[in-house]
Amino acid sequence: MSSLRDKIQDFISSEKEAPLLTFLAIAITPVLFYVSNNYWAVNSLSHLLFFSAFIFGFVLLLYGIYFFVFRRIGRFKSKQKHVLFWLITLAVIIFLSQTYFNSTLKRIALLVGMAVIGFVLPFNPRKHYKKMVVVLLLFSCLSFVRMSVNIYEDIKRDIWLEQPDDIENVKFKSFPNVYMIQPDGYVSKKMMQSSPYNYKSDLYDWLDVNGFKVYDNFRSNYPASLTSNASLFAMKQHKYADMIFPKIEFANGREVITKHNPVASIFNSNGYETYFIAEDEYFQQNKKQEIFDYYNIEKDDFSHLTKGGNEVRDVYKDFKAVYKPLDSTPKFFFIEKLMPHHVAFFKTDESVLKERDRYLSRIEEVNIWLKDIINYISEKDGNGIIIILADHGGWVGLRSFNDLYSNEKPELINSIFSNIAAIKWTGHLEEGFDKDLESNVNVFRVLFASLSKNEKYLDHMEEDISYNLRLNSFGNKDVIEAIDHNGNVTTKDK
């Protein structure tokens, strides 16, 4: 460490300018920070090439301008250290204002703080810009360490994906079209009529009248879309994939949904065409989709820096565009509708109530949409299986993400996980096969057992446990059982 300290001190004290290292520090710091904080949305070869090209291009461009102005034009040579100082100062201000000082008040405080430091410290541009170079590179090292943990999680074997039986080789005996429609955050009937919702939606009775079997007391196994759908399509409990630092954006979640999963593979091997129709690009951010035959959002439709929501589609329209009811090839459709969605977070009781009202207004809107698309499918296909399955609950009553991770009130835990589940089996359900169907993770296993008319695939149903994350004393998160196999709120360690 003393040797490293001496080298840093020699670098700062040297009269020699360091433009290339300065430009590299300016480019690499935000890139590594962004990647380390968004790794599971950018962990593709395409993103690696994109970020590498950005760093190389940025450094080359700045050095080209610098070389031309300050090396070729004599009267500017004495200003090199001043330009490097102000350039890196501007870069630091922009970086901090977009990360840690991301509100107007915080940005004003940042500028005032840097101005005070500027007045207090003696102005030595060469020494100060080199100090900032060192700080940025050390900060980048911290980002790289964090990213290295993610890389380990990425390349390690996902043991949780392994099936306990030969269900991936299942052979269907009946081949109806299967339509899975996912209204995001739609709770079950019992939850909707209970606190904190206290509302009566007519959708459940409408579904019952129109041939659906509505499953009471149903729940998701995870609190958010990515974690829930990864478990759904894997037909397995992942328990956040045994991550060192568990989080909602968990290891390889997007890959399981859009790149490789047993559900799409089983449909494909049984002669089905598979369609993935999403309202935005959130599940496809890392541009790895390949297992489905059709995606309504292609890789080139969104940028490498998307956070989701940049490419918003009318999924009903996209479904109609590719739907061919008279085609003899059986089809599986996954159709995601981002309504009613979960509540936004505010801290006052009044805002919690307002968010409840906003959620309920969206319920009425999505009810109309659901009835419309269900009627359309039913008119075109009298033999298809239609599954209405939300990814999780509506979160009504919660105040913050910390509340999501720490709340132990049974009604709010149920608000997080309780979700609508209704299936129009159209005669394809084998009697008794769904008697233990209570959570998302087992939906496709029950479906495949019925289509193959083989009860043995019910021998390995996953436990209907709902898992959440809980903040620990170190500020990280632990995996807990929020609801046990019997439907009781437990909030105990996994």
KEDRENDREN-870452 format. One record per residue (C-alpha): x, y, z; residue in three letters. Coordinates in steps of 0.25 Angstrom, whole numbers, padded with zeros to 4 digits, always signed. Layout:
BEGIN
XYZALA ...
END
This chain:
BEGIN
+0000+0000+0000MET +0011+0009+0003SER +0017+0007-0011SER +0004+0010-0017LEU +0003+0023-0009ARG +0017+0027-0013ASP +0013+0025-0028LYS +0000+0033-0026ILE +0008+0044-0019GLN +0019+0044-0030ASP +0008+0045-0041PHE +0001+0057-0034ILE +0014+0064-0032SER +0020+0062-0046SER +0021+0074-0055GLU +0017+0065-0067LYS +0002+0066-0072GLU -0007+0054-0073ALA -0017+0056-0083PRO -0020+0042-0087LEU -0022+0037-0073LEU -0031+0049-0070THR -0040+0046-0082PHE -0040+0031-0078LEU -0044+0035-0064ALA -0055+0044-0069ILE -0060+0033-0078ALA -0059+0021-0070ILE -0064+0026-0057THR -0079+0028-0061PRO -0079+0015-0070VAL -0074+0006-0059LEU -0083+0013-0049PHE -0095+0011-0058TYR -0092-0004-0062VAL -0089-0008-0047SER -0103-0002-0043ASN -0111-0007-0055ASN -0103-0020-0058TYR -0114-0030-0060TRP -0120-0020-0071ALA -0107-0018-0078VAL -0100-0032-0077ASN -0099-0035-0092SER -0088-0035-0102LEU -0096-0024-0110SER -0095-0016-0097HIS -0080-0019-0095LEU -0077-0014-0109LEU -0086-0002-0108PHE -0079+0003-0095PHE -0065-0001-0100SER -0068+0007-0113ALA -0073+0019-0105PHE -0060+0019-0096ILE -0051+0018-0108PHE -0058+0028-0116GLY -0059+0038-0105PHE -0045+0037-0101VAL -0040+0037-0116LEU -0049+0050-0119LEU -0044+0058-0107LEU -0030+0054-0109TYR -0031+0058-0123GLY -0036+0072-0120ILE -0026+0073-0109TYR -0015+0069-0117PHE -0018+0079-0129PHE -0021+0091-0120VAL -0011+0090-0109PHE +0001+0082-0116ARG +0000+0088-0130ARG -0004+0103-0127ILE +0008+0109-0119GLY +0000+0120-0112ARG -0009+0110-0105PHE +0002+0101-0099LYS +0003+0108-0086SER -0012+0106-0083LYS -0012+0091-0084GLN -0013+0089-0069LYS -0024+0099-0067HIS -0033+0092-0078VAL -0031+0079-0072LEU -0034+0084-0058PHE -0047+0091-0063TRP -0051+0079-0072LEU -0050+0069-0061ILE -0057+0078-0051THR -0069+0079-0060LEU -0069+0064-0062ALA -0069+0062-0047VAL -0080+0072-0045ILE -0089+0066-0056ILE -0086+0052-0051PHE -0090+0055-0037LEU -0102+0063-0041SER -0107+0051-0048GLN -0105+0041-0037THR -0103+0046-0023TYR -0108+0060-0024PHE -0120+0057-0033ASN -0130+0068-0028SER -0130+0083-0030THR -0127+0086-0015LEU -0115+0075-0015LYS -0110+0081-0028ARG -0109+0095-0022ILE -0102+0089-0010ALA -0092+0082-0019LEU -0089+0095-0026LEU -0088+0103-0014VAL -0079+0093-0007GLY -0070+0092-0019MET -0069+0107-0019ALA -0065+0108-0005VAL -0054+0097-0007ILE -0049+0105-0018GLY -0048+0118-0010PHE -0041+0111+0002VAL -0031+0103-0006LEU -0019+0109-0013PRO -0021+0109-0028PHE -0012+0099-0034ASN -0019+0094-0046PRO -0009+0083-0050ARG -0009+0077-0035LYS -0024+0078-0034HIS -0028+0072-0047TYR -0018+0060-0044LYS -0024+0058-0030LYS -0038+0057-0037MET -0032+0047-0047VAL -0028+0039-0035VAL -0041+0040-0028VAL -0049+0036-0041LEU -0040+0024-0043LEU -0041+0019-0029LEU -0056+0021-0030PHE -0056+0013-0043SER -0049+0002-0036CYS -0060+0001-0025LEU -0070+0000-0037SER -0062-0011-0043PHE -0061-0019-0030VAL -0076-0018-0029ARG -0078-0022-0044MET -0068-0034-0042SER -0078-0039-0031VAL -0089-0038-0042ASN -0080-0045-0052ILE -0078-0056-0043TYR -0093-0057-0041GLU -0095-0057-0056ASP -0085-0068-0059ILE -0088-0078-0048LYS -0097-0090-0050ARG -0112-0087-0048ASP -0115-0099-0040ILE -0129-0095-0037TRP -0133-0096-0051LEU -0131-0111-0052GLU -0144-0119-0052GLN -0147-0131-0042PRO -0153-0139-0053ASP -0154-0141-0068ASP -0165-0130-0070ILE -0156-0123-0081GLU -0159-0136-0089ASN -0174-0136-0087VAL -0182-0140-0099LYS -0196-0133-0101PHE -0208-0141-0105LYS -0217-0129-0108SER -0212-0117-0114PHE -0221-0105-0112PRO -0216-0091-0114ASN -0212-0085-0100VAL -0213-0070-0097TYR -0207-0065-0084MET -0211-0050-0081ILE -0204-0043-0070GLN -0210-0031-0064PRO -0199-0025-0056ASP -0202-0024-0041GLY -0217-0029-0041TYR -0221-0034-0028VAL -0230-0046-0025SER -0245-0045-0022LYS -0243-0047-0007LYS -0232-0037-0006MET -0240-0027-0014MET -0251-0027-0005GLN -0243-0026+0008SER -0234-0015+0014SER -0227-0007+0009PRO -0235-0008-0004TYR -0249-0009+0000ASN -0254-0010-0014TYR -0264-0018-0022LYS -0259-0021-0036SER -0269-0028-0045ASP -0258-0035-0053LEU -0257-0048-0045TYR -0272-0051-0046ASP -0271-0047-0061TRP -0260-0057-0063LEU -0268-0068-0055ASP -0280-0065-0064VAL -0272-0066-0076ASN -0266-0080-0073GLY -0254-0077-0065PHE -0250-0084-0053LYS -0246-0073-0043VAL -0236-0077-0032TYR -0238-0071-0019ASP -0227-0068-0009ASN -0217-0069-0020PHE -0203-0062-0019ARG -0190-0059-0026SER -0177-0065-0021ASN -0170-0052-0022TYR -0173-0037-0020PRO -0169-0031-0034ALA -0170-0034-0049SER -0156-0039-0052LEU -0155-0048-0040THR -0169-0054-0041SER -0169-0056-0056ASN -0155-0063-0056ALA -0161-0073-0046SER -0173-0075-0054LEU -0166-0078-0067PHE -0156-0087-0060ALA -0167-0094-0052MET -0157-0093-0040LYS -0155-0085-0028GLN -0142-0078-0029HIS -0141-0071-0016LYS -0134-0059-0022TYR -0124-0070-0028ALA -0115-0070-0016ASP -0109-0057-0019MET -0098-0051-0010ILE -0106-0038-0009PHE -0120-0042-0013PRO -0129-0031-0020LYS -0141-0030-0028ILE -0132-0029-0041GLU -0127-0043-0038PHE -0117-0051-0046ALA -0121-0055-0060ASN -0136-0052-0058GLY -0138-0046-0072ARG -0130-0058-0078GLU -0140-0068-0071VAL -0152-0060-0077ILE -0148-0057-0091THR -0135-0065-0094LYS -0137-0079-0089HIS -0148-0085-0081ASN -0154-0099-0080PRO -0168-0093-0083VAL -0165-0088-0097ALA -0156-0099-0100SER -0167-0109-0096ILE -0177-0102-0105PHE -0167-0102-0116ASN -0164-0116-0115SER -0179-0120-0116ASN -0180-0112-0129GLY -0185-0099-0124TYR -0182-0085-0129GLU -0178-0076-0117THR -0181-0061-0116TYR -0176-0052-0106PHE -0184-0039-0106ILE -0180-0028-0096ALA -0185-0014-0094GLU -0170-0009-0092ASP -0156-0014-0093GLU -0153-0016-0078TYR -0152-0031-0079PHE -0143-0030-0091GLN -0134-0019-0087GLN -0121-0027-0088ASN -0125-0031-0103LYS -0123-0046-0101LYS -0137-0050-0106GLN -0137-0063-0114GLU -0146-0074-0108ILE -0159-0069-0114PHE -0162-0070-0128ASP -0168-0056-0128TYR -0165-0043-0120TYR -0174-0031-0123ASN -0162-0022-0118ILE -0149-0026-0126GLU -0135-0023-0121LYS -0133-0011-0130ASP -0146-0005-0125ASP -0139+0001-0112PHE -0126+0007-0108SER -0115+0001-0100HIS -0118+0011-0089LEU -0133+0008-0087THR -0139+0007-0073LYS -0151+0001-0078GLY -0163+0009-0083GLY -0156+0015-0095ASN -0163+0006-0105GLU -0178+0006-0101VAL -0187-0003-0110ARG -0202-0005-0111ASP -0201-0020-0108VAL -0216-0023-0113TYR -0212-0017-0126LYS -0199-0025-0127ASP -0207-0038-0123PHE -0217-0036-0134LYS -0206-0033-0144ALA -0200-0047-0143VAL -0212-0055-0139TYR -0217-0065-0149LYS -0229-0073-0143PRO -0230-0082-0155LEU -0216-0086-0155ASP -0215-0101-0152SER -0201-0099-0144THR -0204-0098-0129PRO -0199-0085-0122LYS -0195-0080-0109PHE -0197-0065-0106PHE -0191-0058-0094PHE -0198-0044-0094ILE -0194-0034-0083GLU -0203-0022-0080LYS -0196-0012-0070LEU -0209-0009-0063MET -0214-0007-0053PRO -0199-0007-0048HIS -0195-0005-0034HIS -0196+0008-0026VAL -0186+0019-0026ALA -0180+0022-0013PHE -0182+0034-0004PHE -0181+0036+0011LYS -0193+0043+0016THR -0206+0036+0019ASP -0214+0045+0009GLU -0205+0041-0002SER -0206+0026+0001VAL -0221+0028+0000LEU -0220+0036-0013LYS -0211+0025-0019GLU -0222+0015-0015ARG -0232+0023-0022ASP -0223+0024-0034ARG -0221+0009-0034TYR -0236+0006-0034LEU -0238+0015-0045SER -0228+0007-0053ARG -0236-0005-0049ILE -0248+0000-0056GLU -0240+0003-0069GLU -0233-0010-0069VAL -0246-0018-0067ASN -0251-0012-0080ILE -0238-0016-0087TRP -0239-0030-0082LEU -0253-0033-0085LYS -0250-0027-0099ASP -0238-0036-0102ILE -0245-0049-0096ILE -0257-0047-0104ASN -0249-0045-0117TYR -0241-0058-0114ILE -0254-0066-0110SER -0261-0062-0123GLU -0249-0066-0131LYS -0245-0079-0124ASP -0255-0087-0116GLY -0245-0098-0112ASN -0234-0089-0107GLY -0229-0088-0092ILE -0229-0074-0087ILE -0221-0071-0074ILE -0223-0058-0067ILE -0211-0057-0057LEU -0205-0045-0050ALA -0190-0045-0047ASP -0192-0040-0033HIS -0202-0031-0024GLY -0205-0016-0025GLY -0196-0012-0013TRP -0208-0003-0008VAL -0205+0003+0006GLY -0190+0003+0005LEU -0182+0016+0006ARG -0168+0012+0001SER -0159+0002-0004PHE -0154+0001+0010ASN -0168-0002+0014ASP -0169-0013+0003LEU -0156-0019+0010TYR -0160-0017+0024SER -0175-0018+0026ASN -0180-0029+0035GLU -0195-0025+0035LYS -0203-0037+0029PRO -0212-0029+0021GLU -0201-0021+0014LEU -0192-0034+0012ILE -0205-0040+0005ASN -0206-0027-0003SER -0192-0029-0008ILE -0194-0044-0013PHE -0209-0046-0015SER -0212-0047-0030ASN -0223-0051-0039ILE -0223-0065-0045ALA -0234-0069-0054ALA -0234-0080-0065ILE -0243-0084-0076LYS -0240-0098-0078TRP -0250-0101-0089THR -0250-0116-0085GLY -0235-0118-0085HIS -0234-0119-0070LEU -0232-0133-0065GLU -0241-0135-0053GLU -0234-0132-0040GLY -0221-0128-0046PHE -0222-0113-0041ASP -0227-0117-0027LYS -0214-0112-0021ASP -0212-0100-0030LEU -0210-0088-0021GLU -0198-0080-0027SER -0192-0075-0040ASN -0180-0084-0039VAL -0188-0097-0042ASN -0198-0091-0053VAL -0190-0097-0065PHE -0187-0110-0058ARG -0202-0112-0056VAL -0205-0108-0070LEU -0195-0118-0076PHE -0199-0129-0067ALA -0213-0127-0073SER -0209-0125-0087LEU -0201-0138-0086SER -0212-0145-0078LYS -0200-0150-0069ASN -0202-0148-0054GLU -0188-0151-0051LYS -0184-0137-0054TYR -0192-0133-0041LEU -0182-0141-0032ASP -0172-0129-0033HIS -0181-0117-0030MET -0173-0106-0024GLU -0176-0101-0010GLU -0186-0089-0010ASP -0177-0080-0002ILE -0176-0065-0005SER -0162-0060-0003TYR -0158-0045-0001ASN -0146-0037+0003LEU -0143-0031+0016ARG -0133-0020+0020LEU -0123-0025+0030ASN -0114-0017+0039SER -0103-0015+0029PHE -0113-0008+0019GLY -0113-0020+0010ASN -0125-0030+0008LYS -0127-0044+0013ASP -0137-0054+0007VAL -0149-0057+0015ILE -0162-0065+0015GLU -0173-0055+0015ALA -0184-0065+0013ILE -0183-0080+0016ASP -0188-0092+0009HIS -0201-0091+0016ASN -0204-0077+0013GLY -0200-0071+0026ASN -0192-0058+0027VAL -0179-0062+0034THR -0168-0052+0030THR -0157-0062+0035LYS -0143-0064+0029ASP -0142-0074+0017LYS 
END
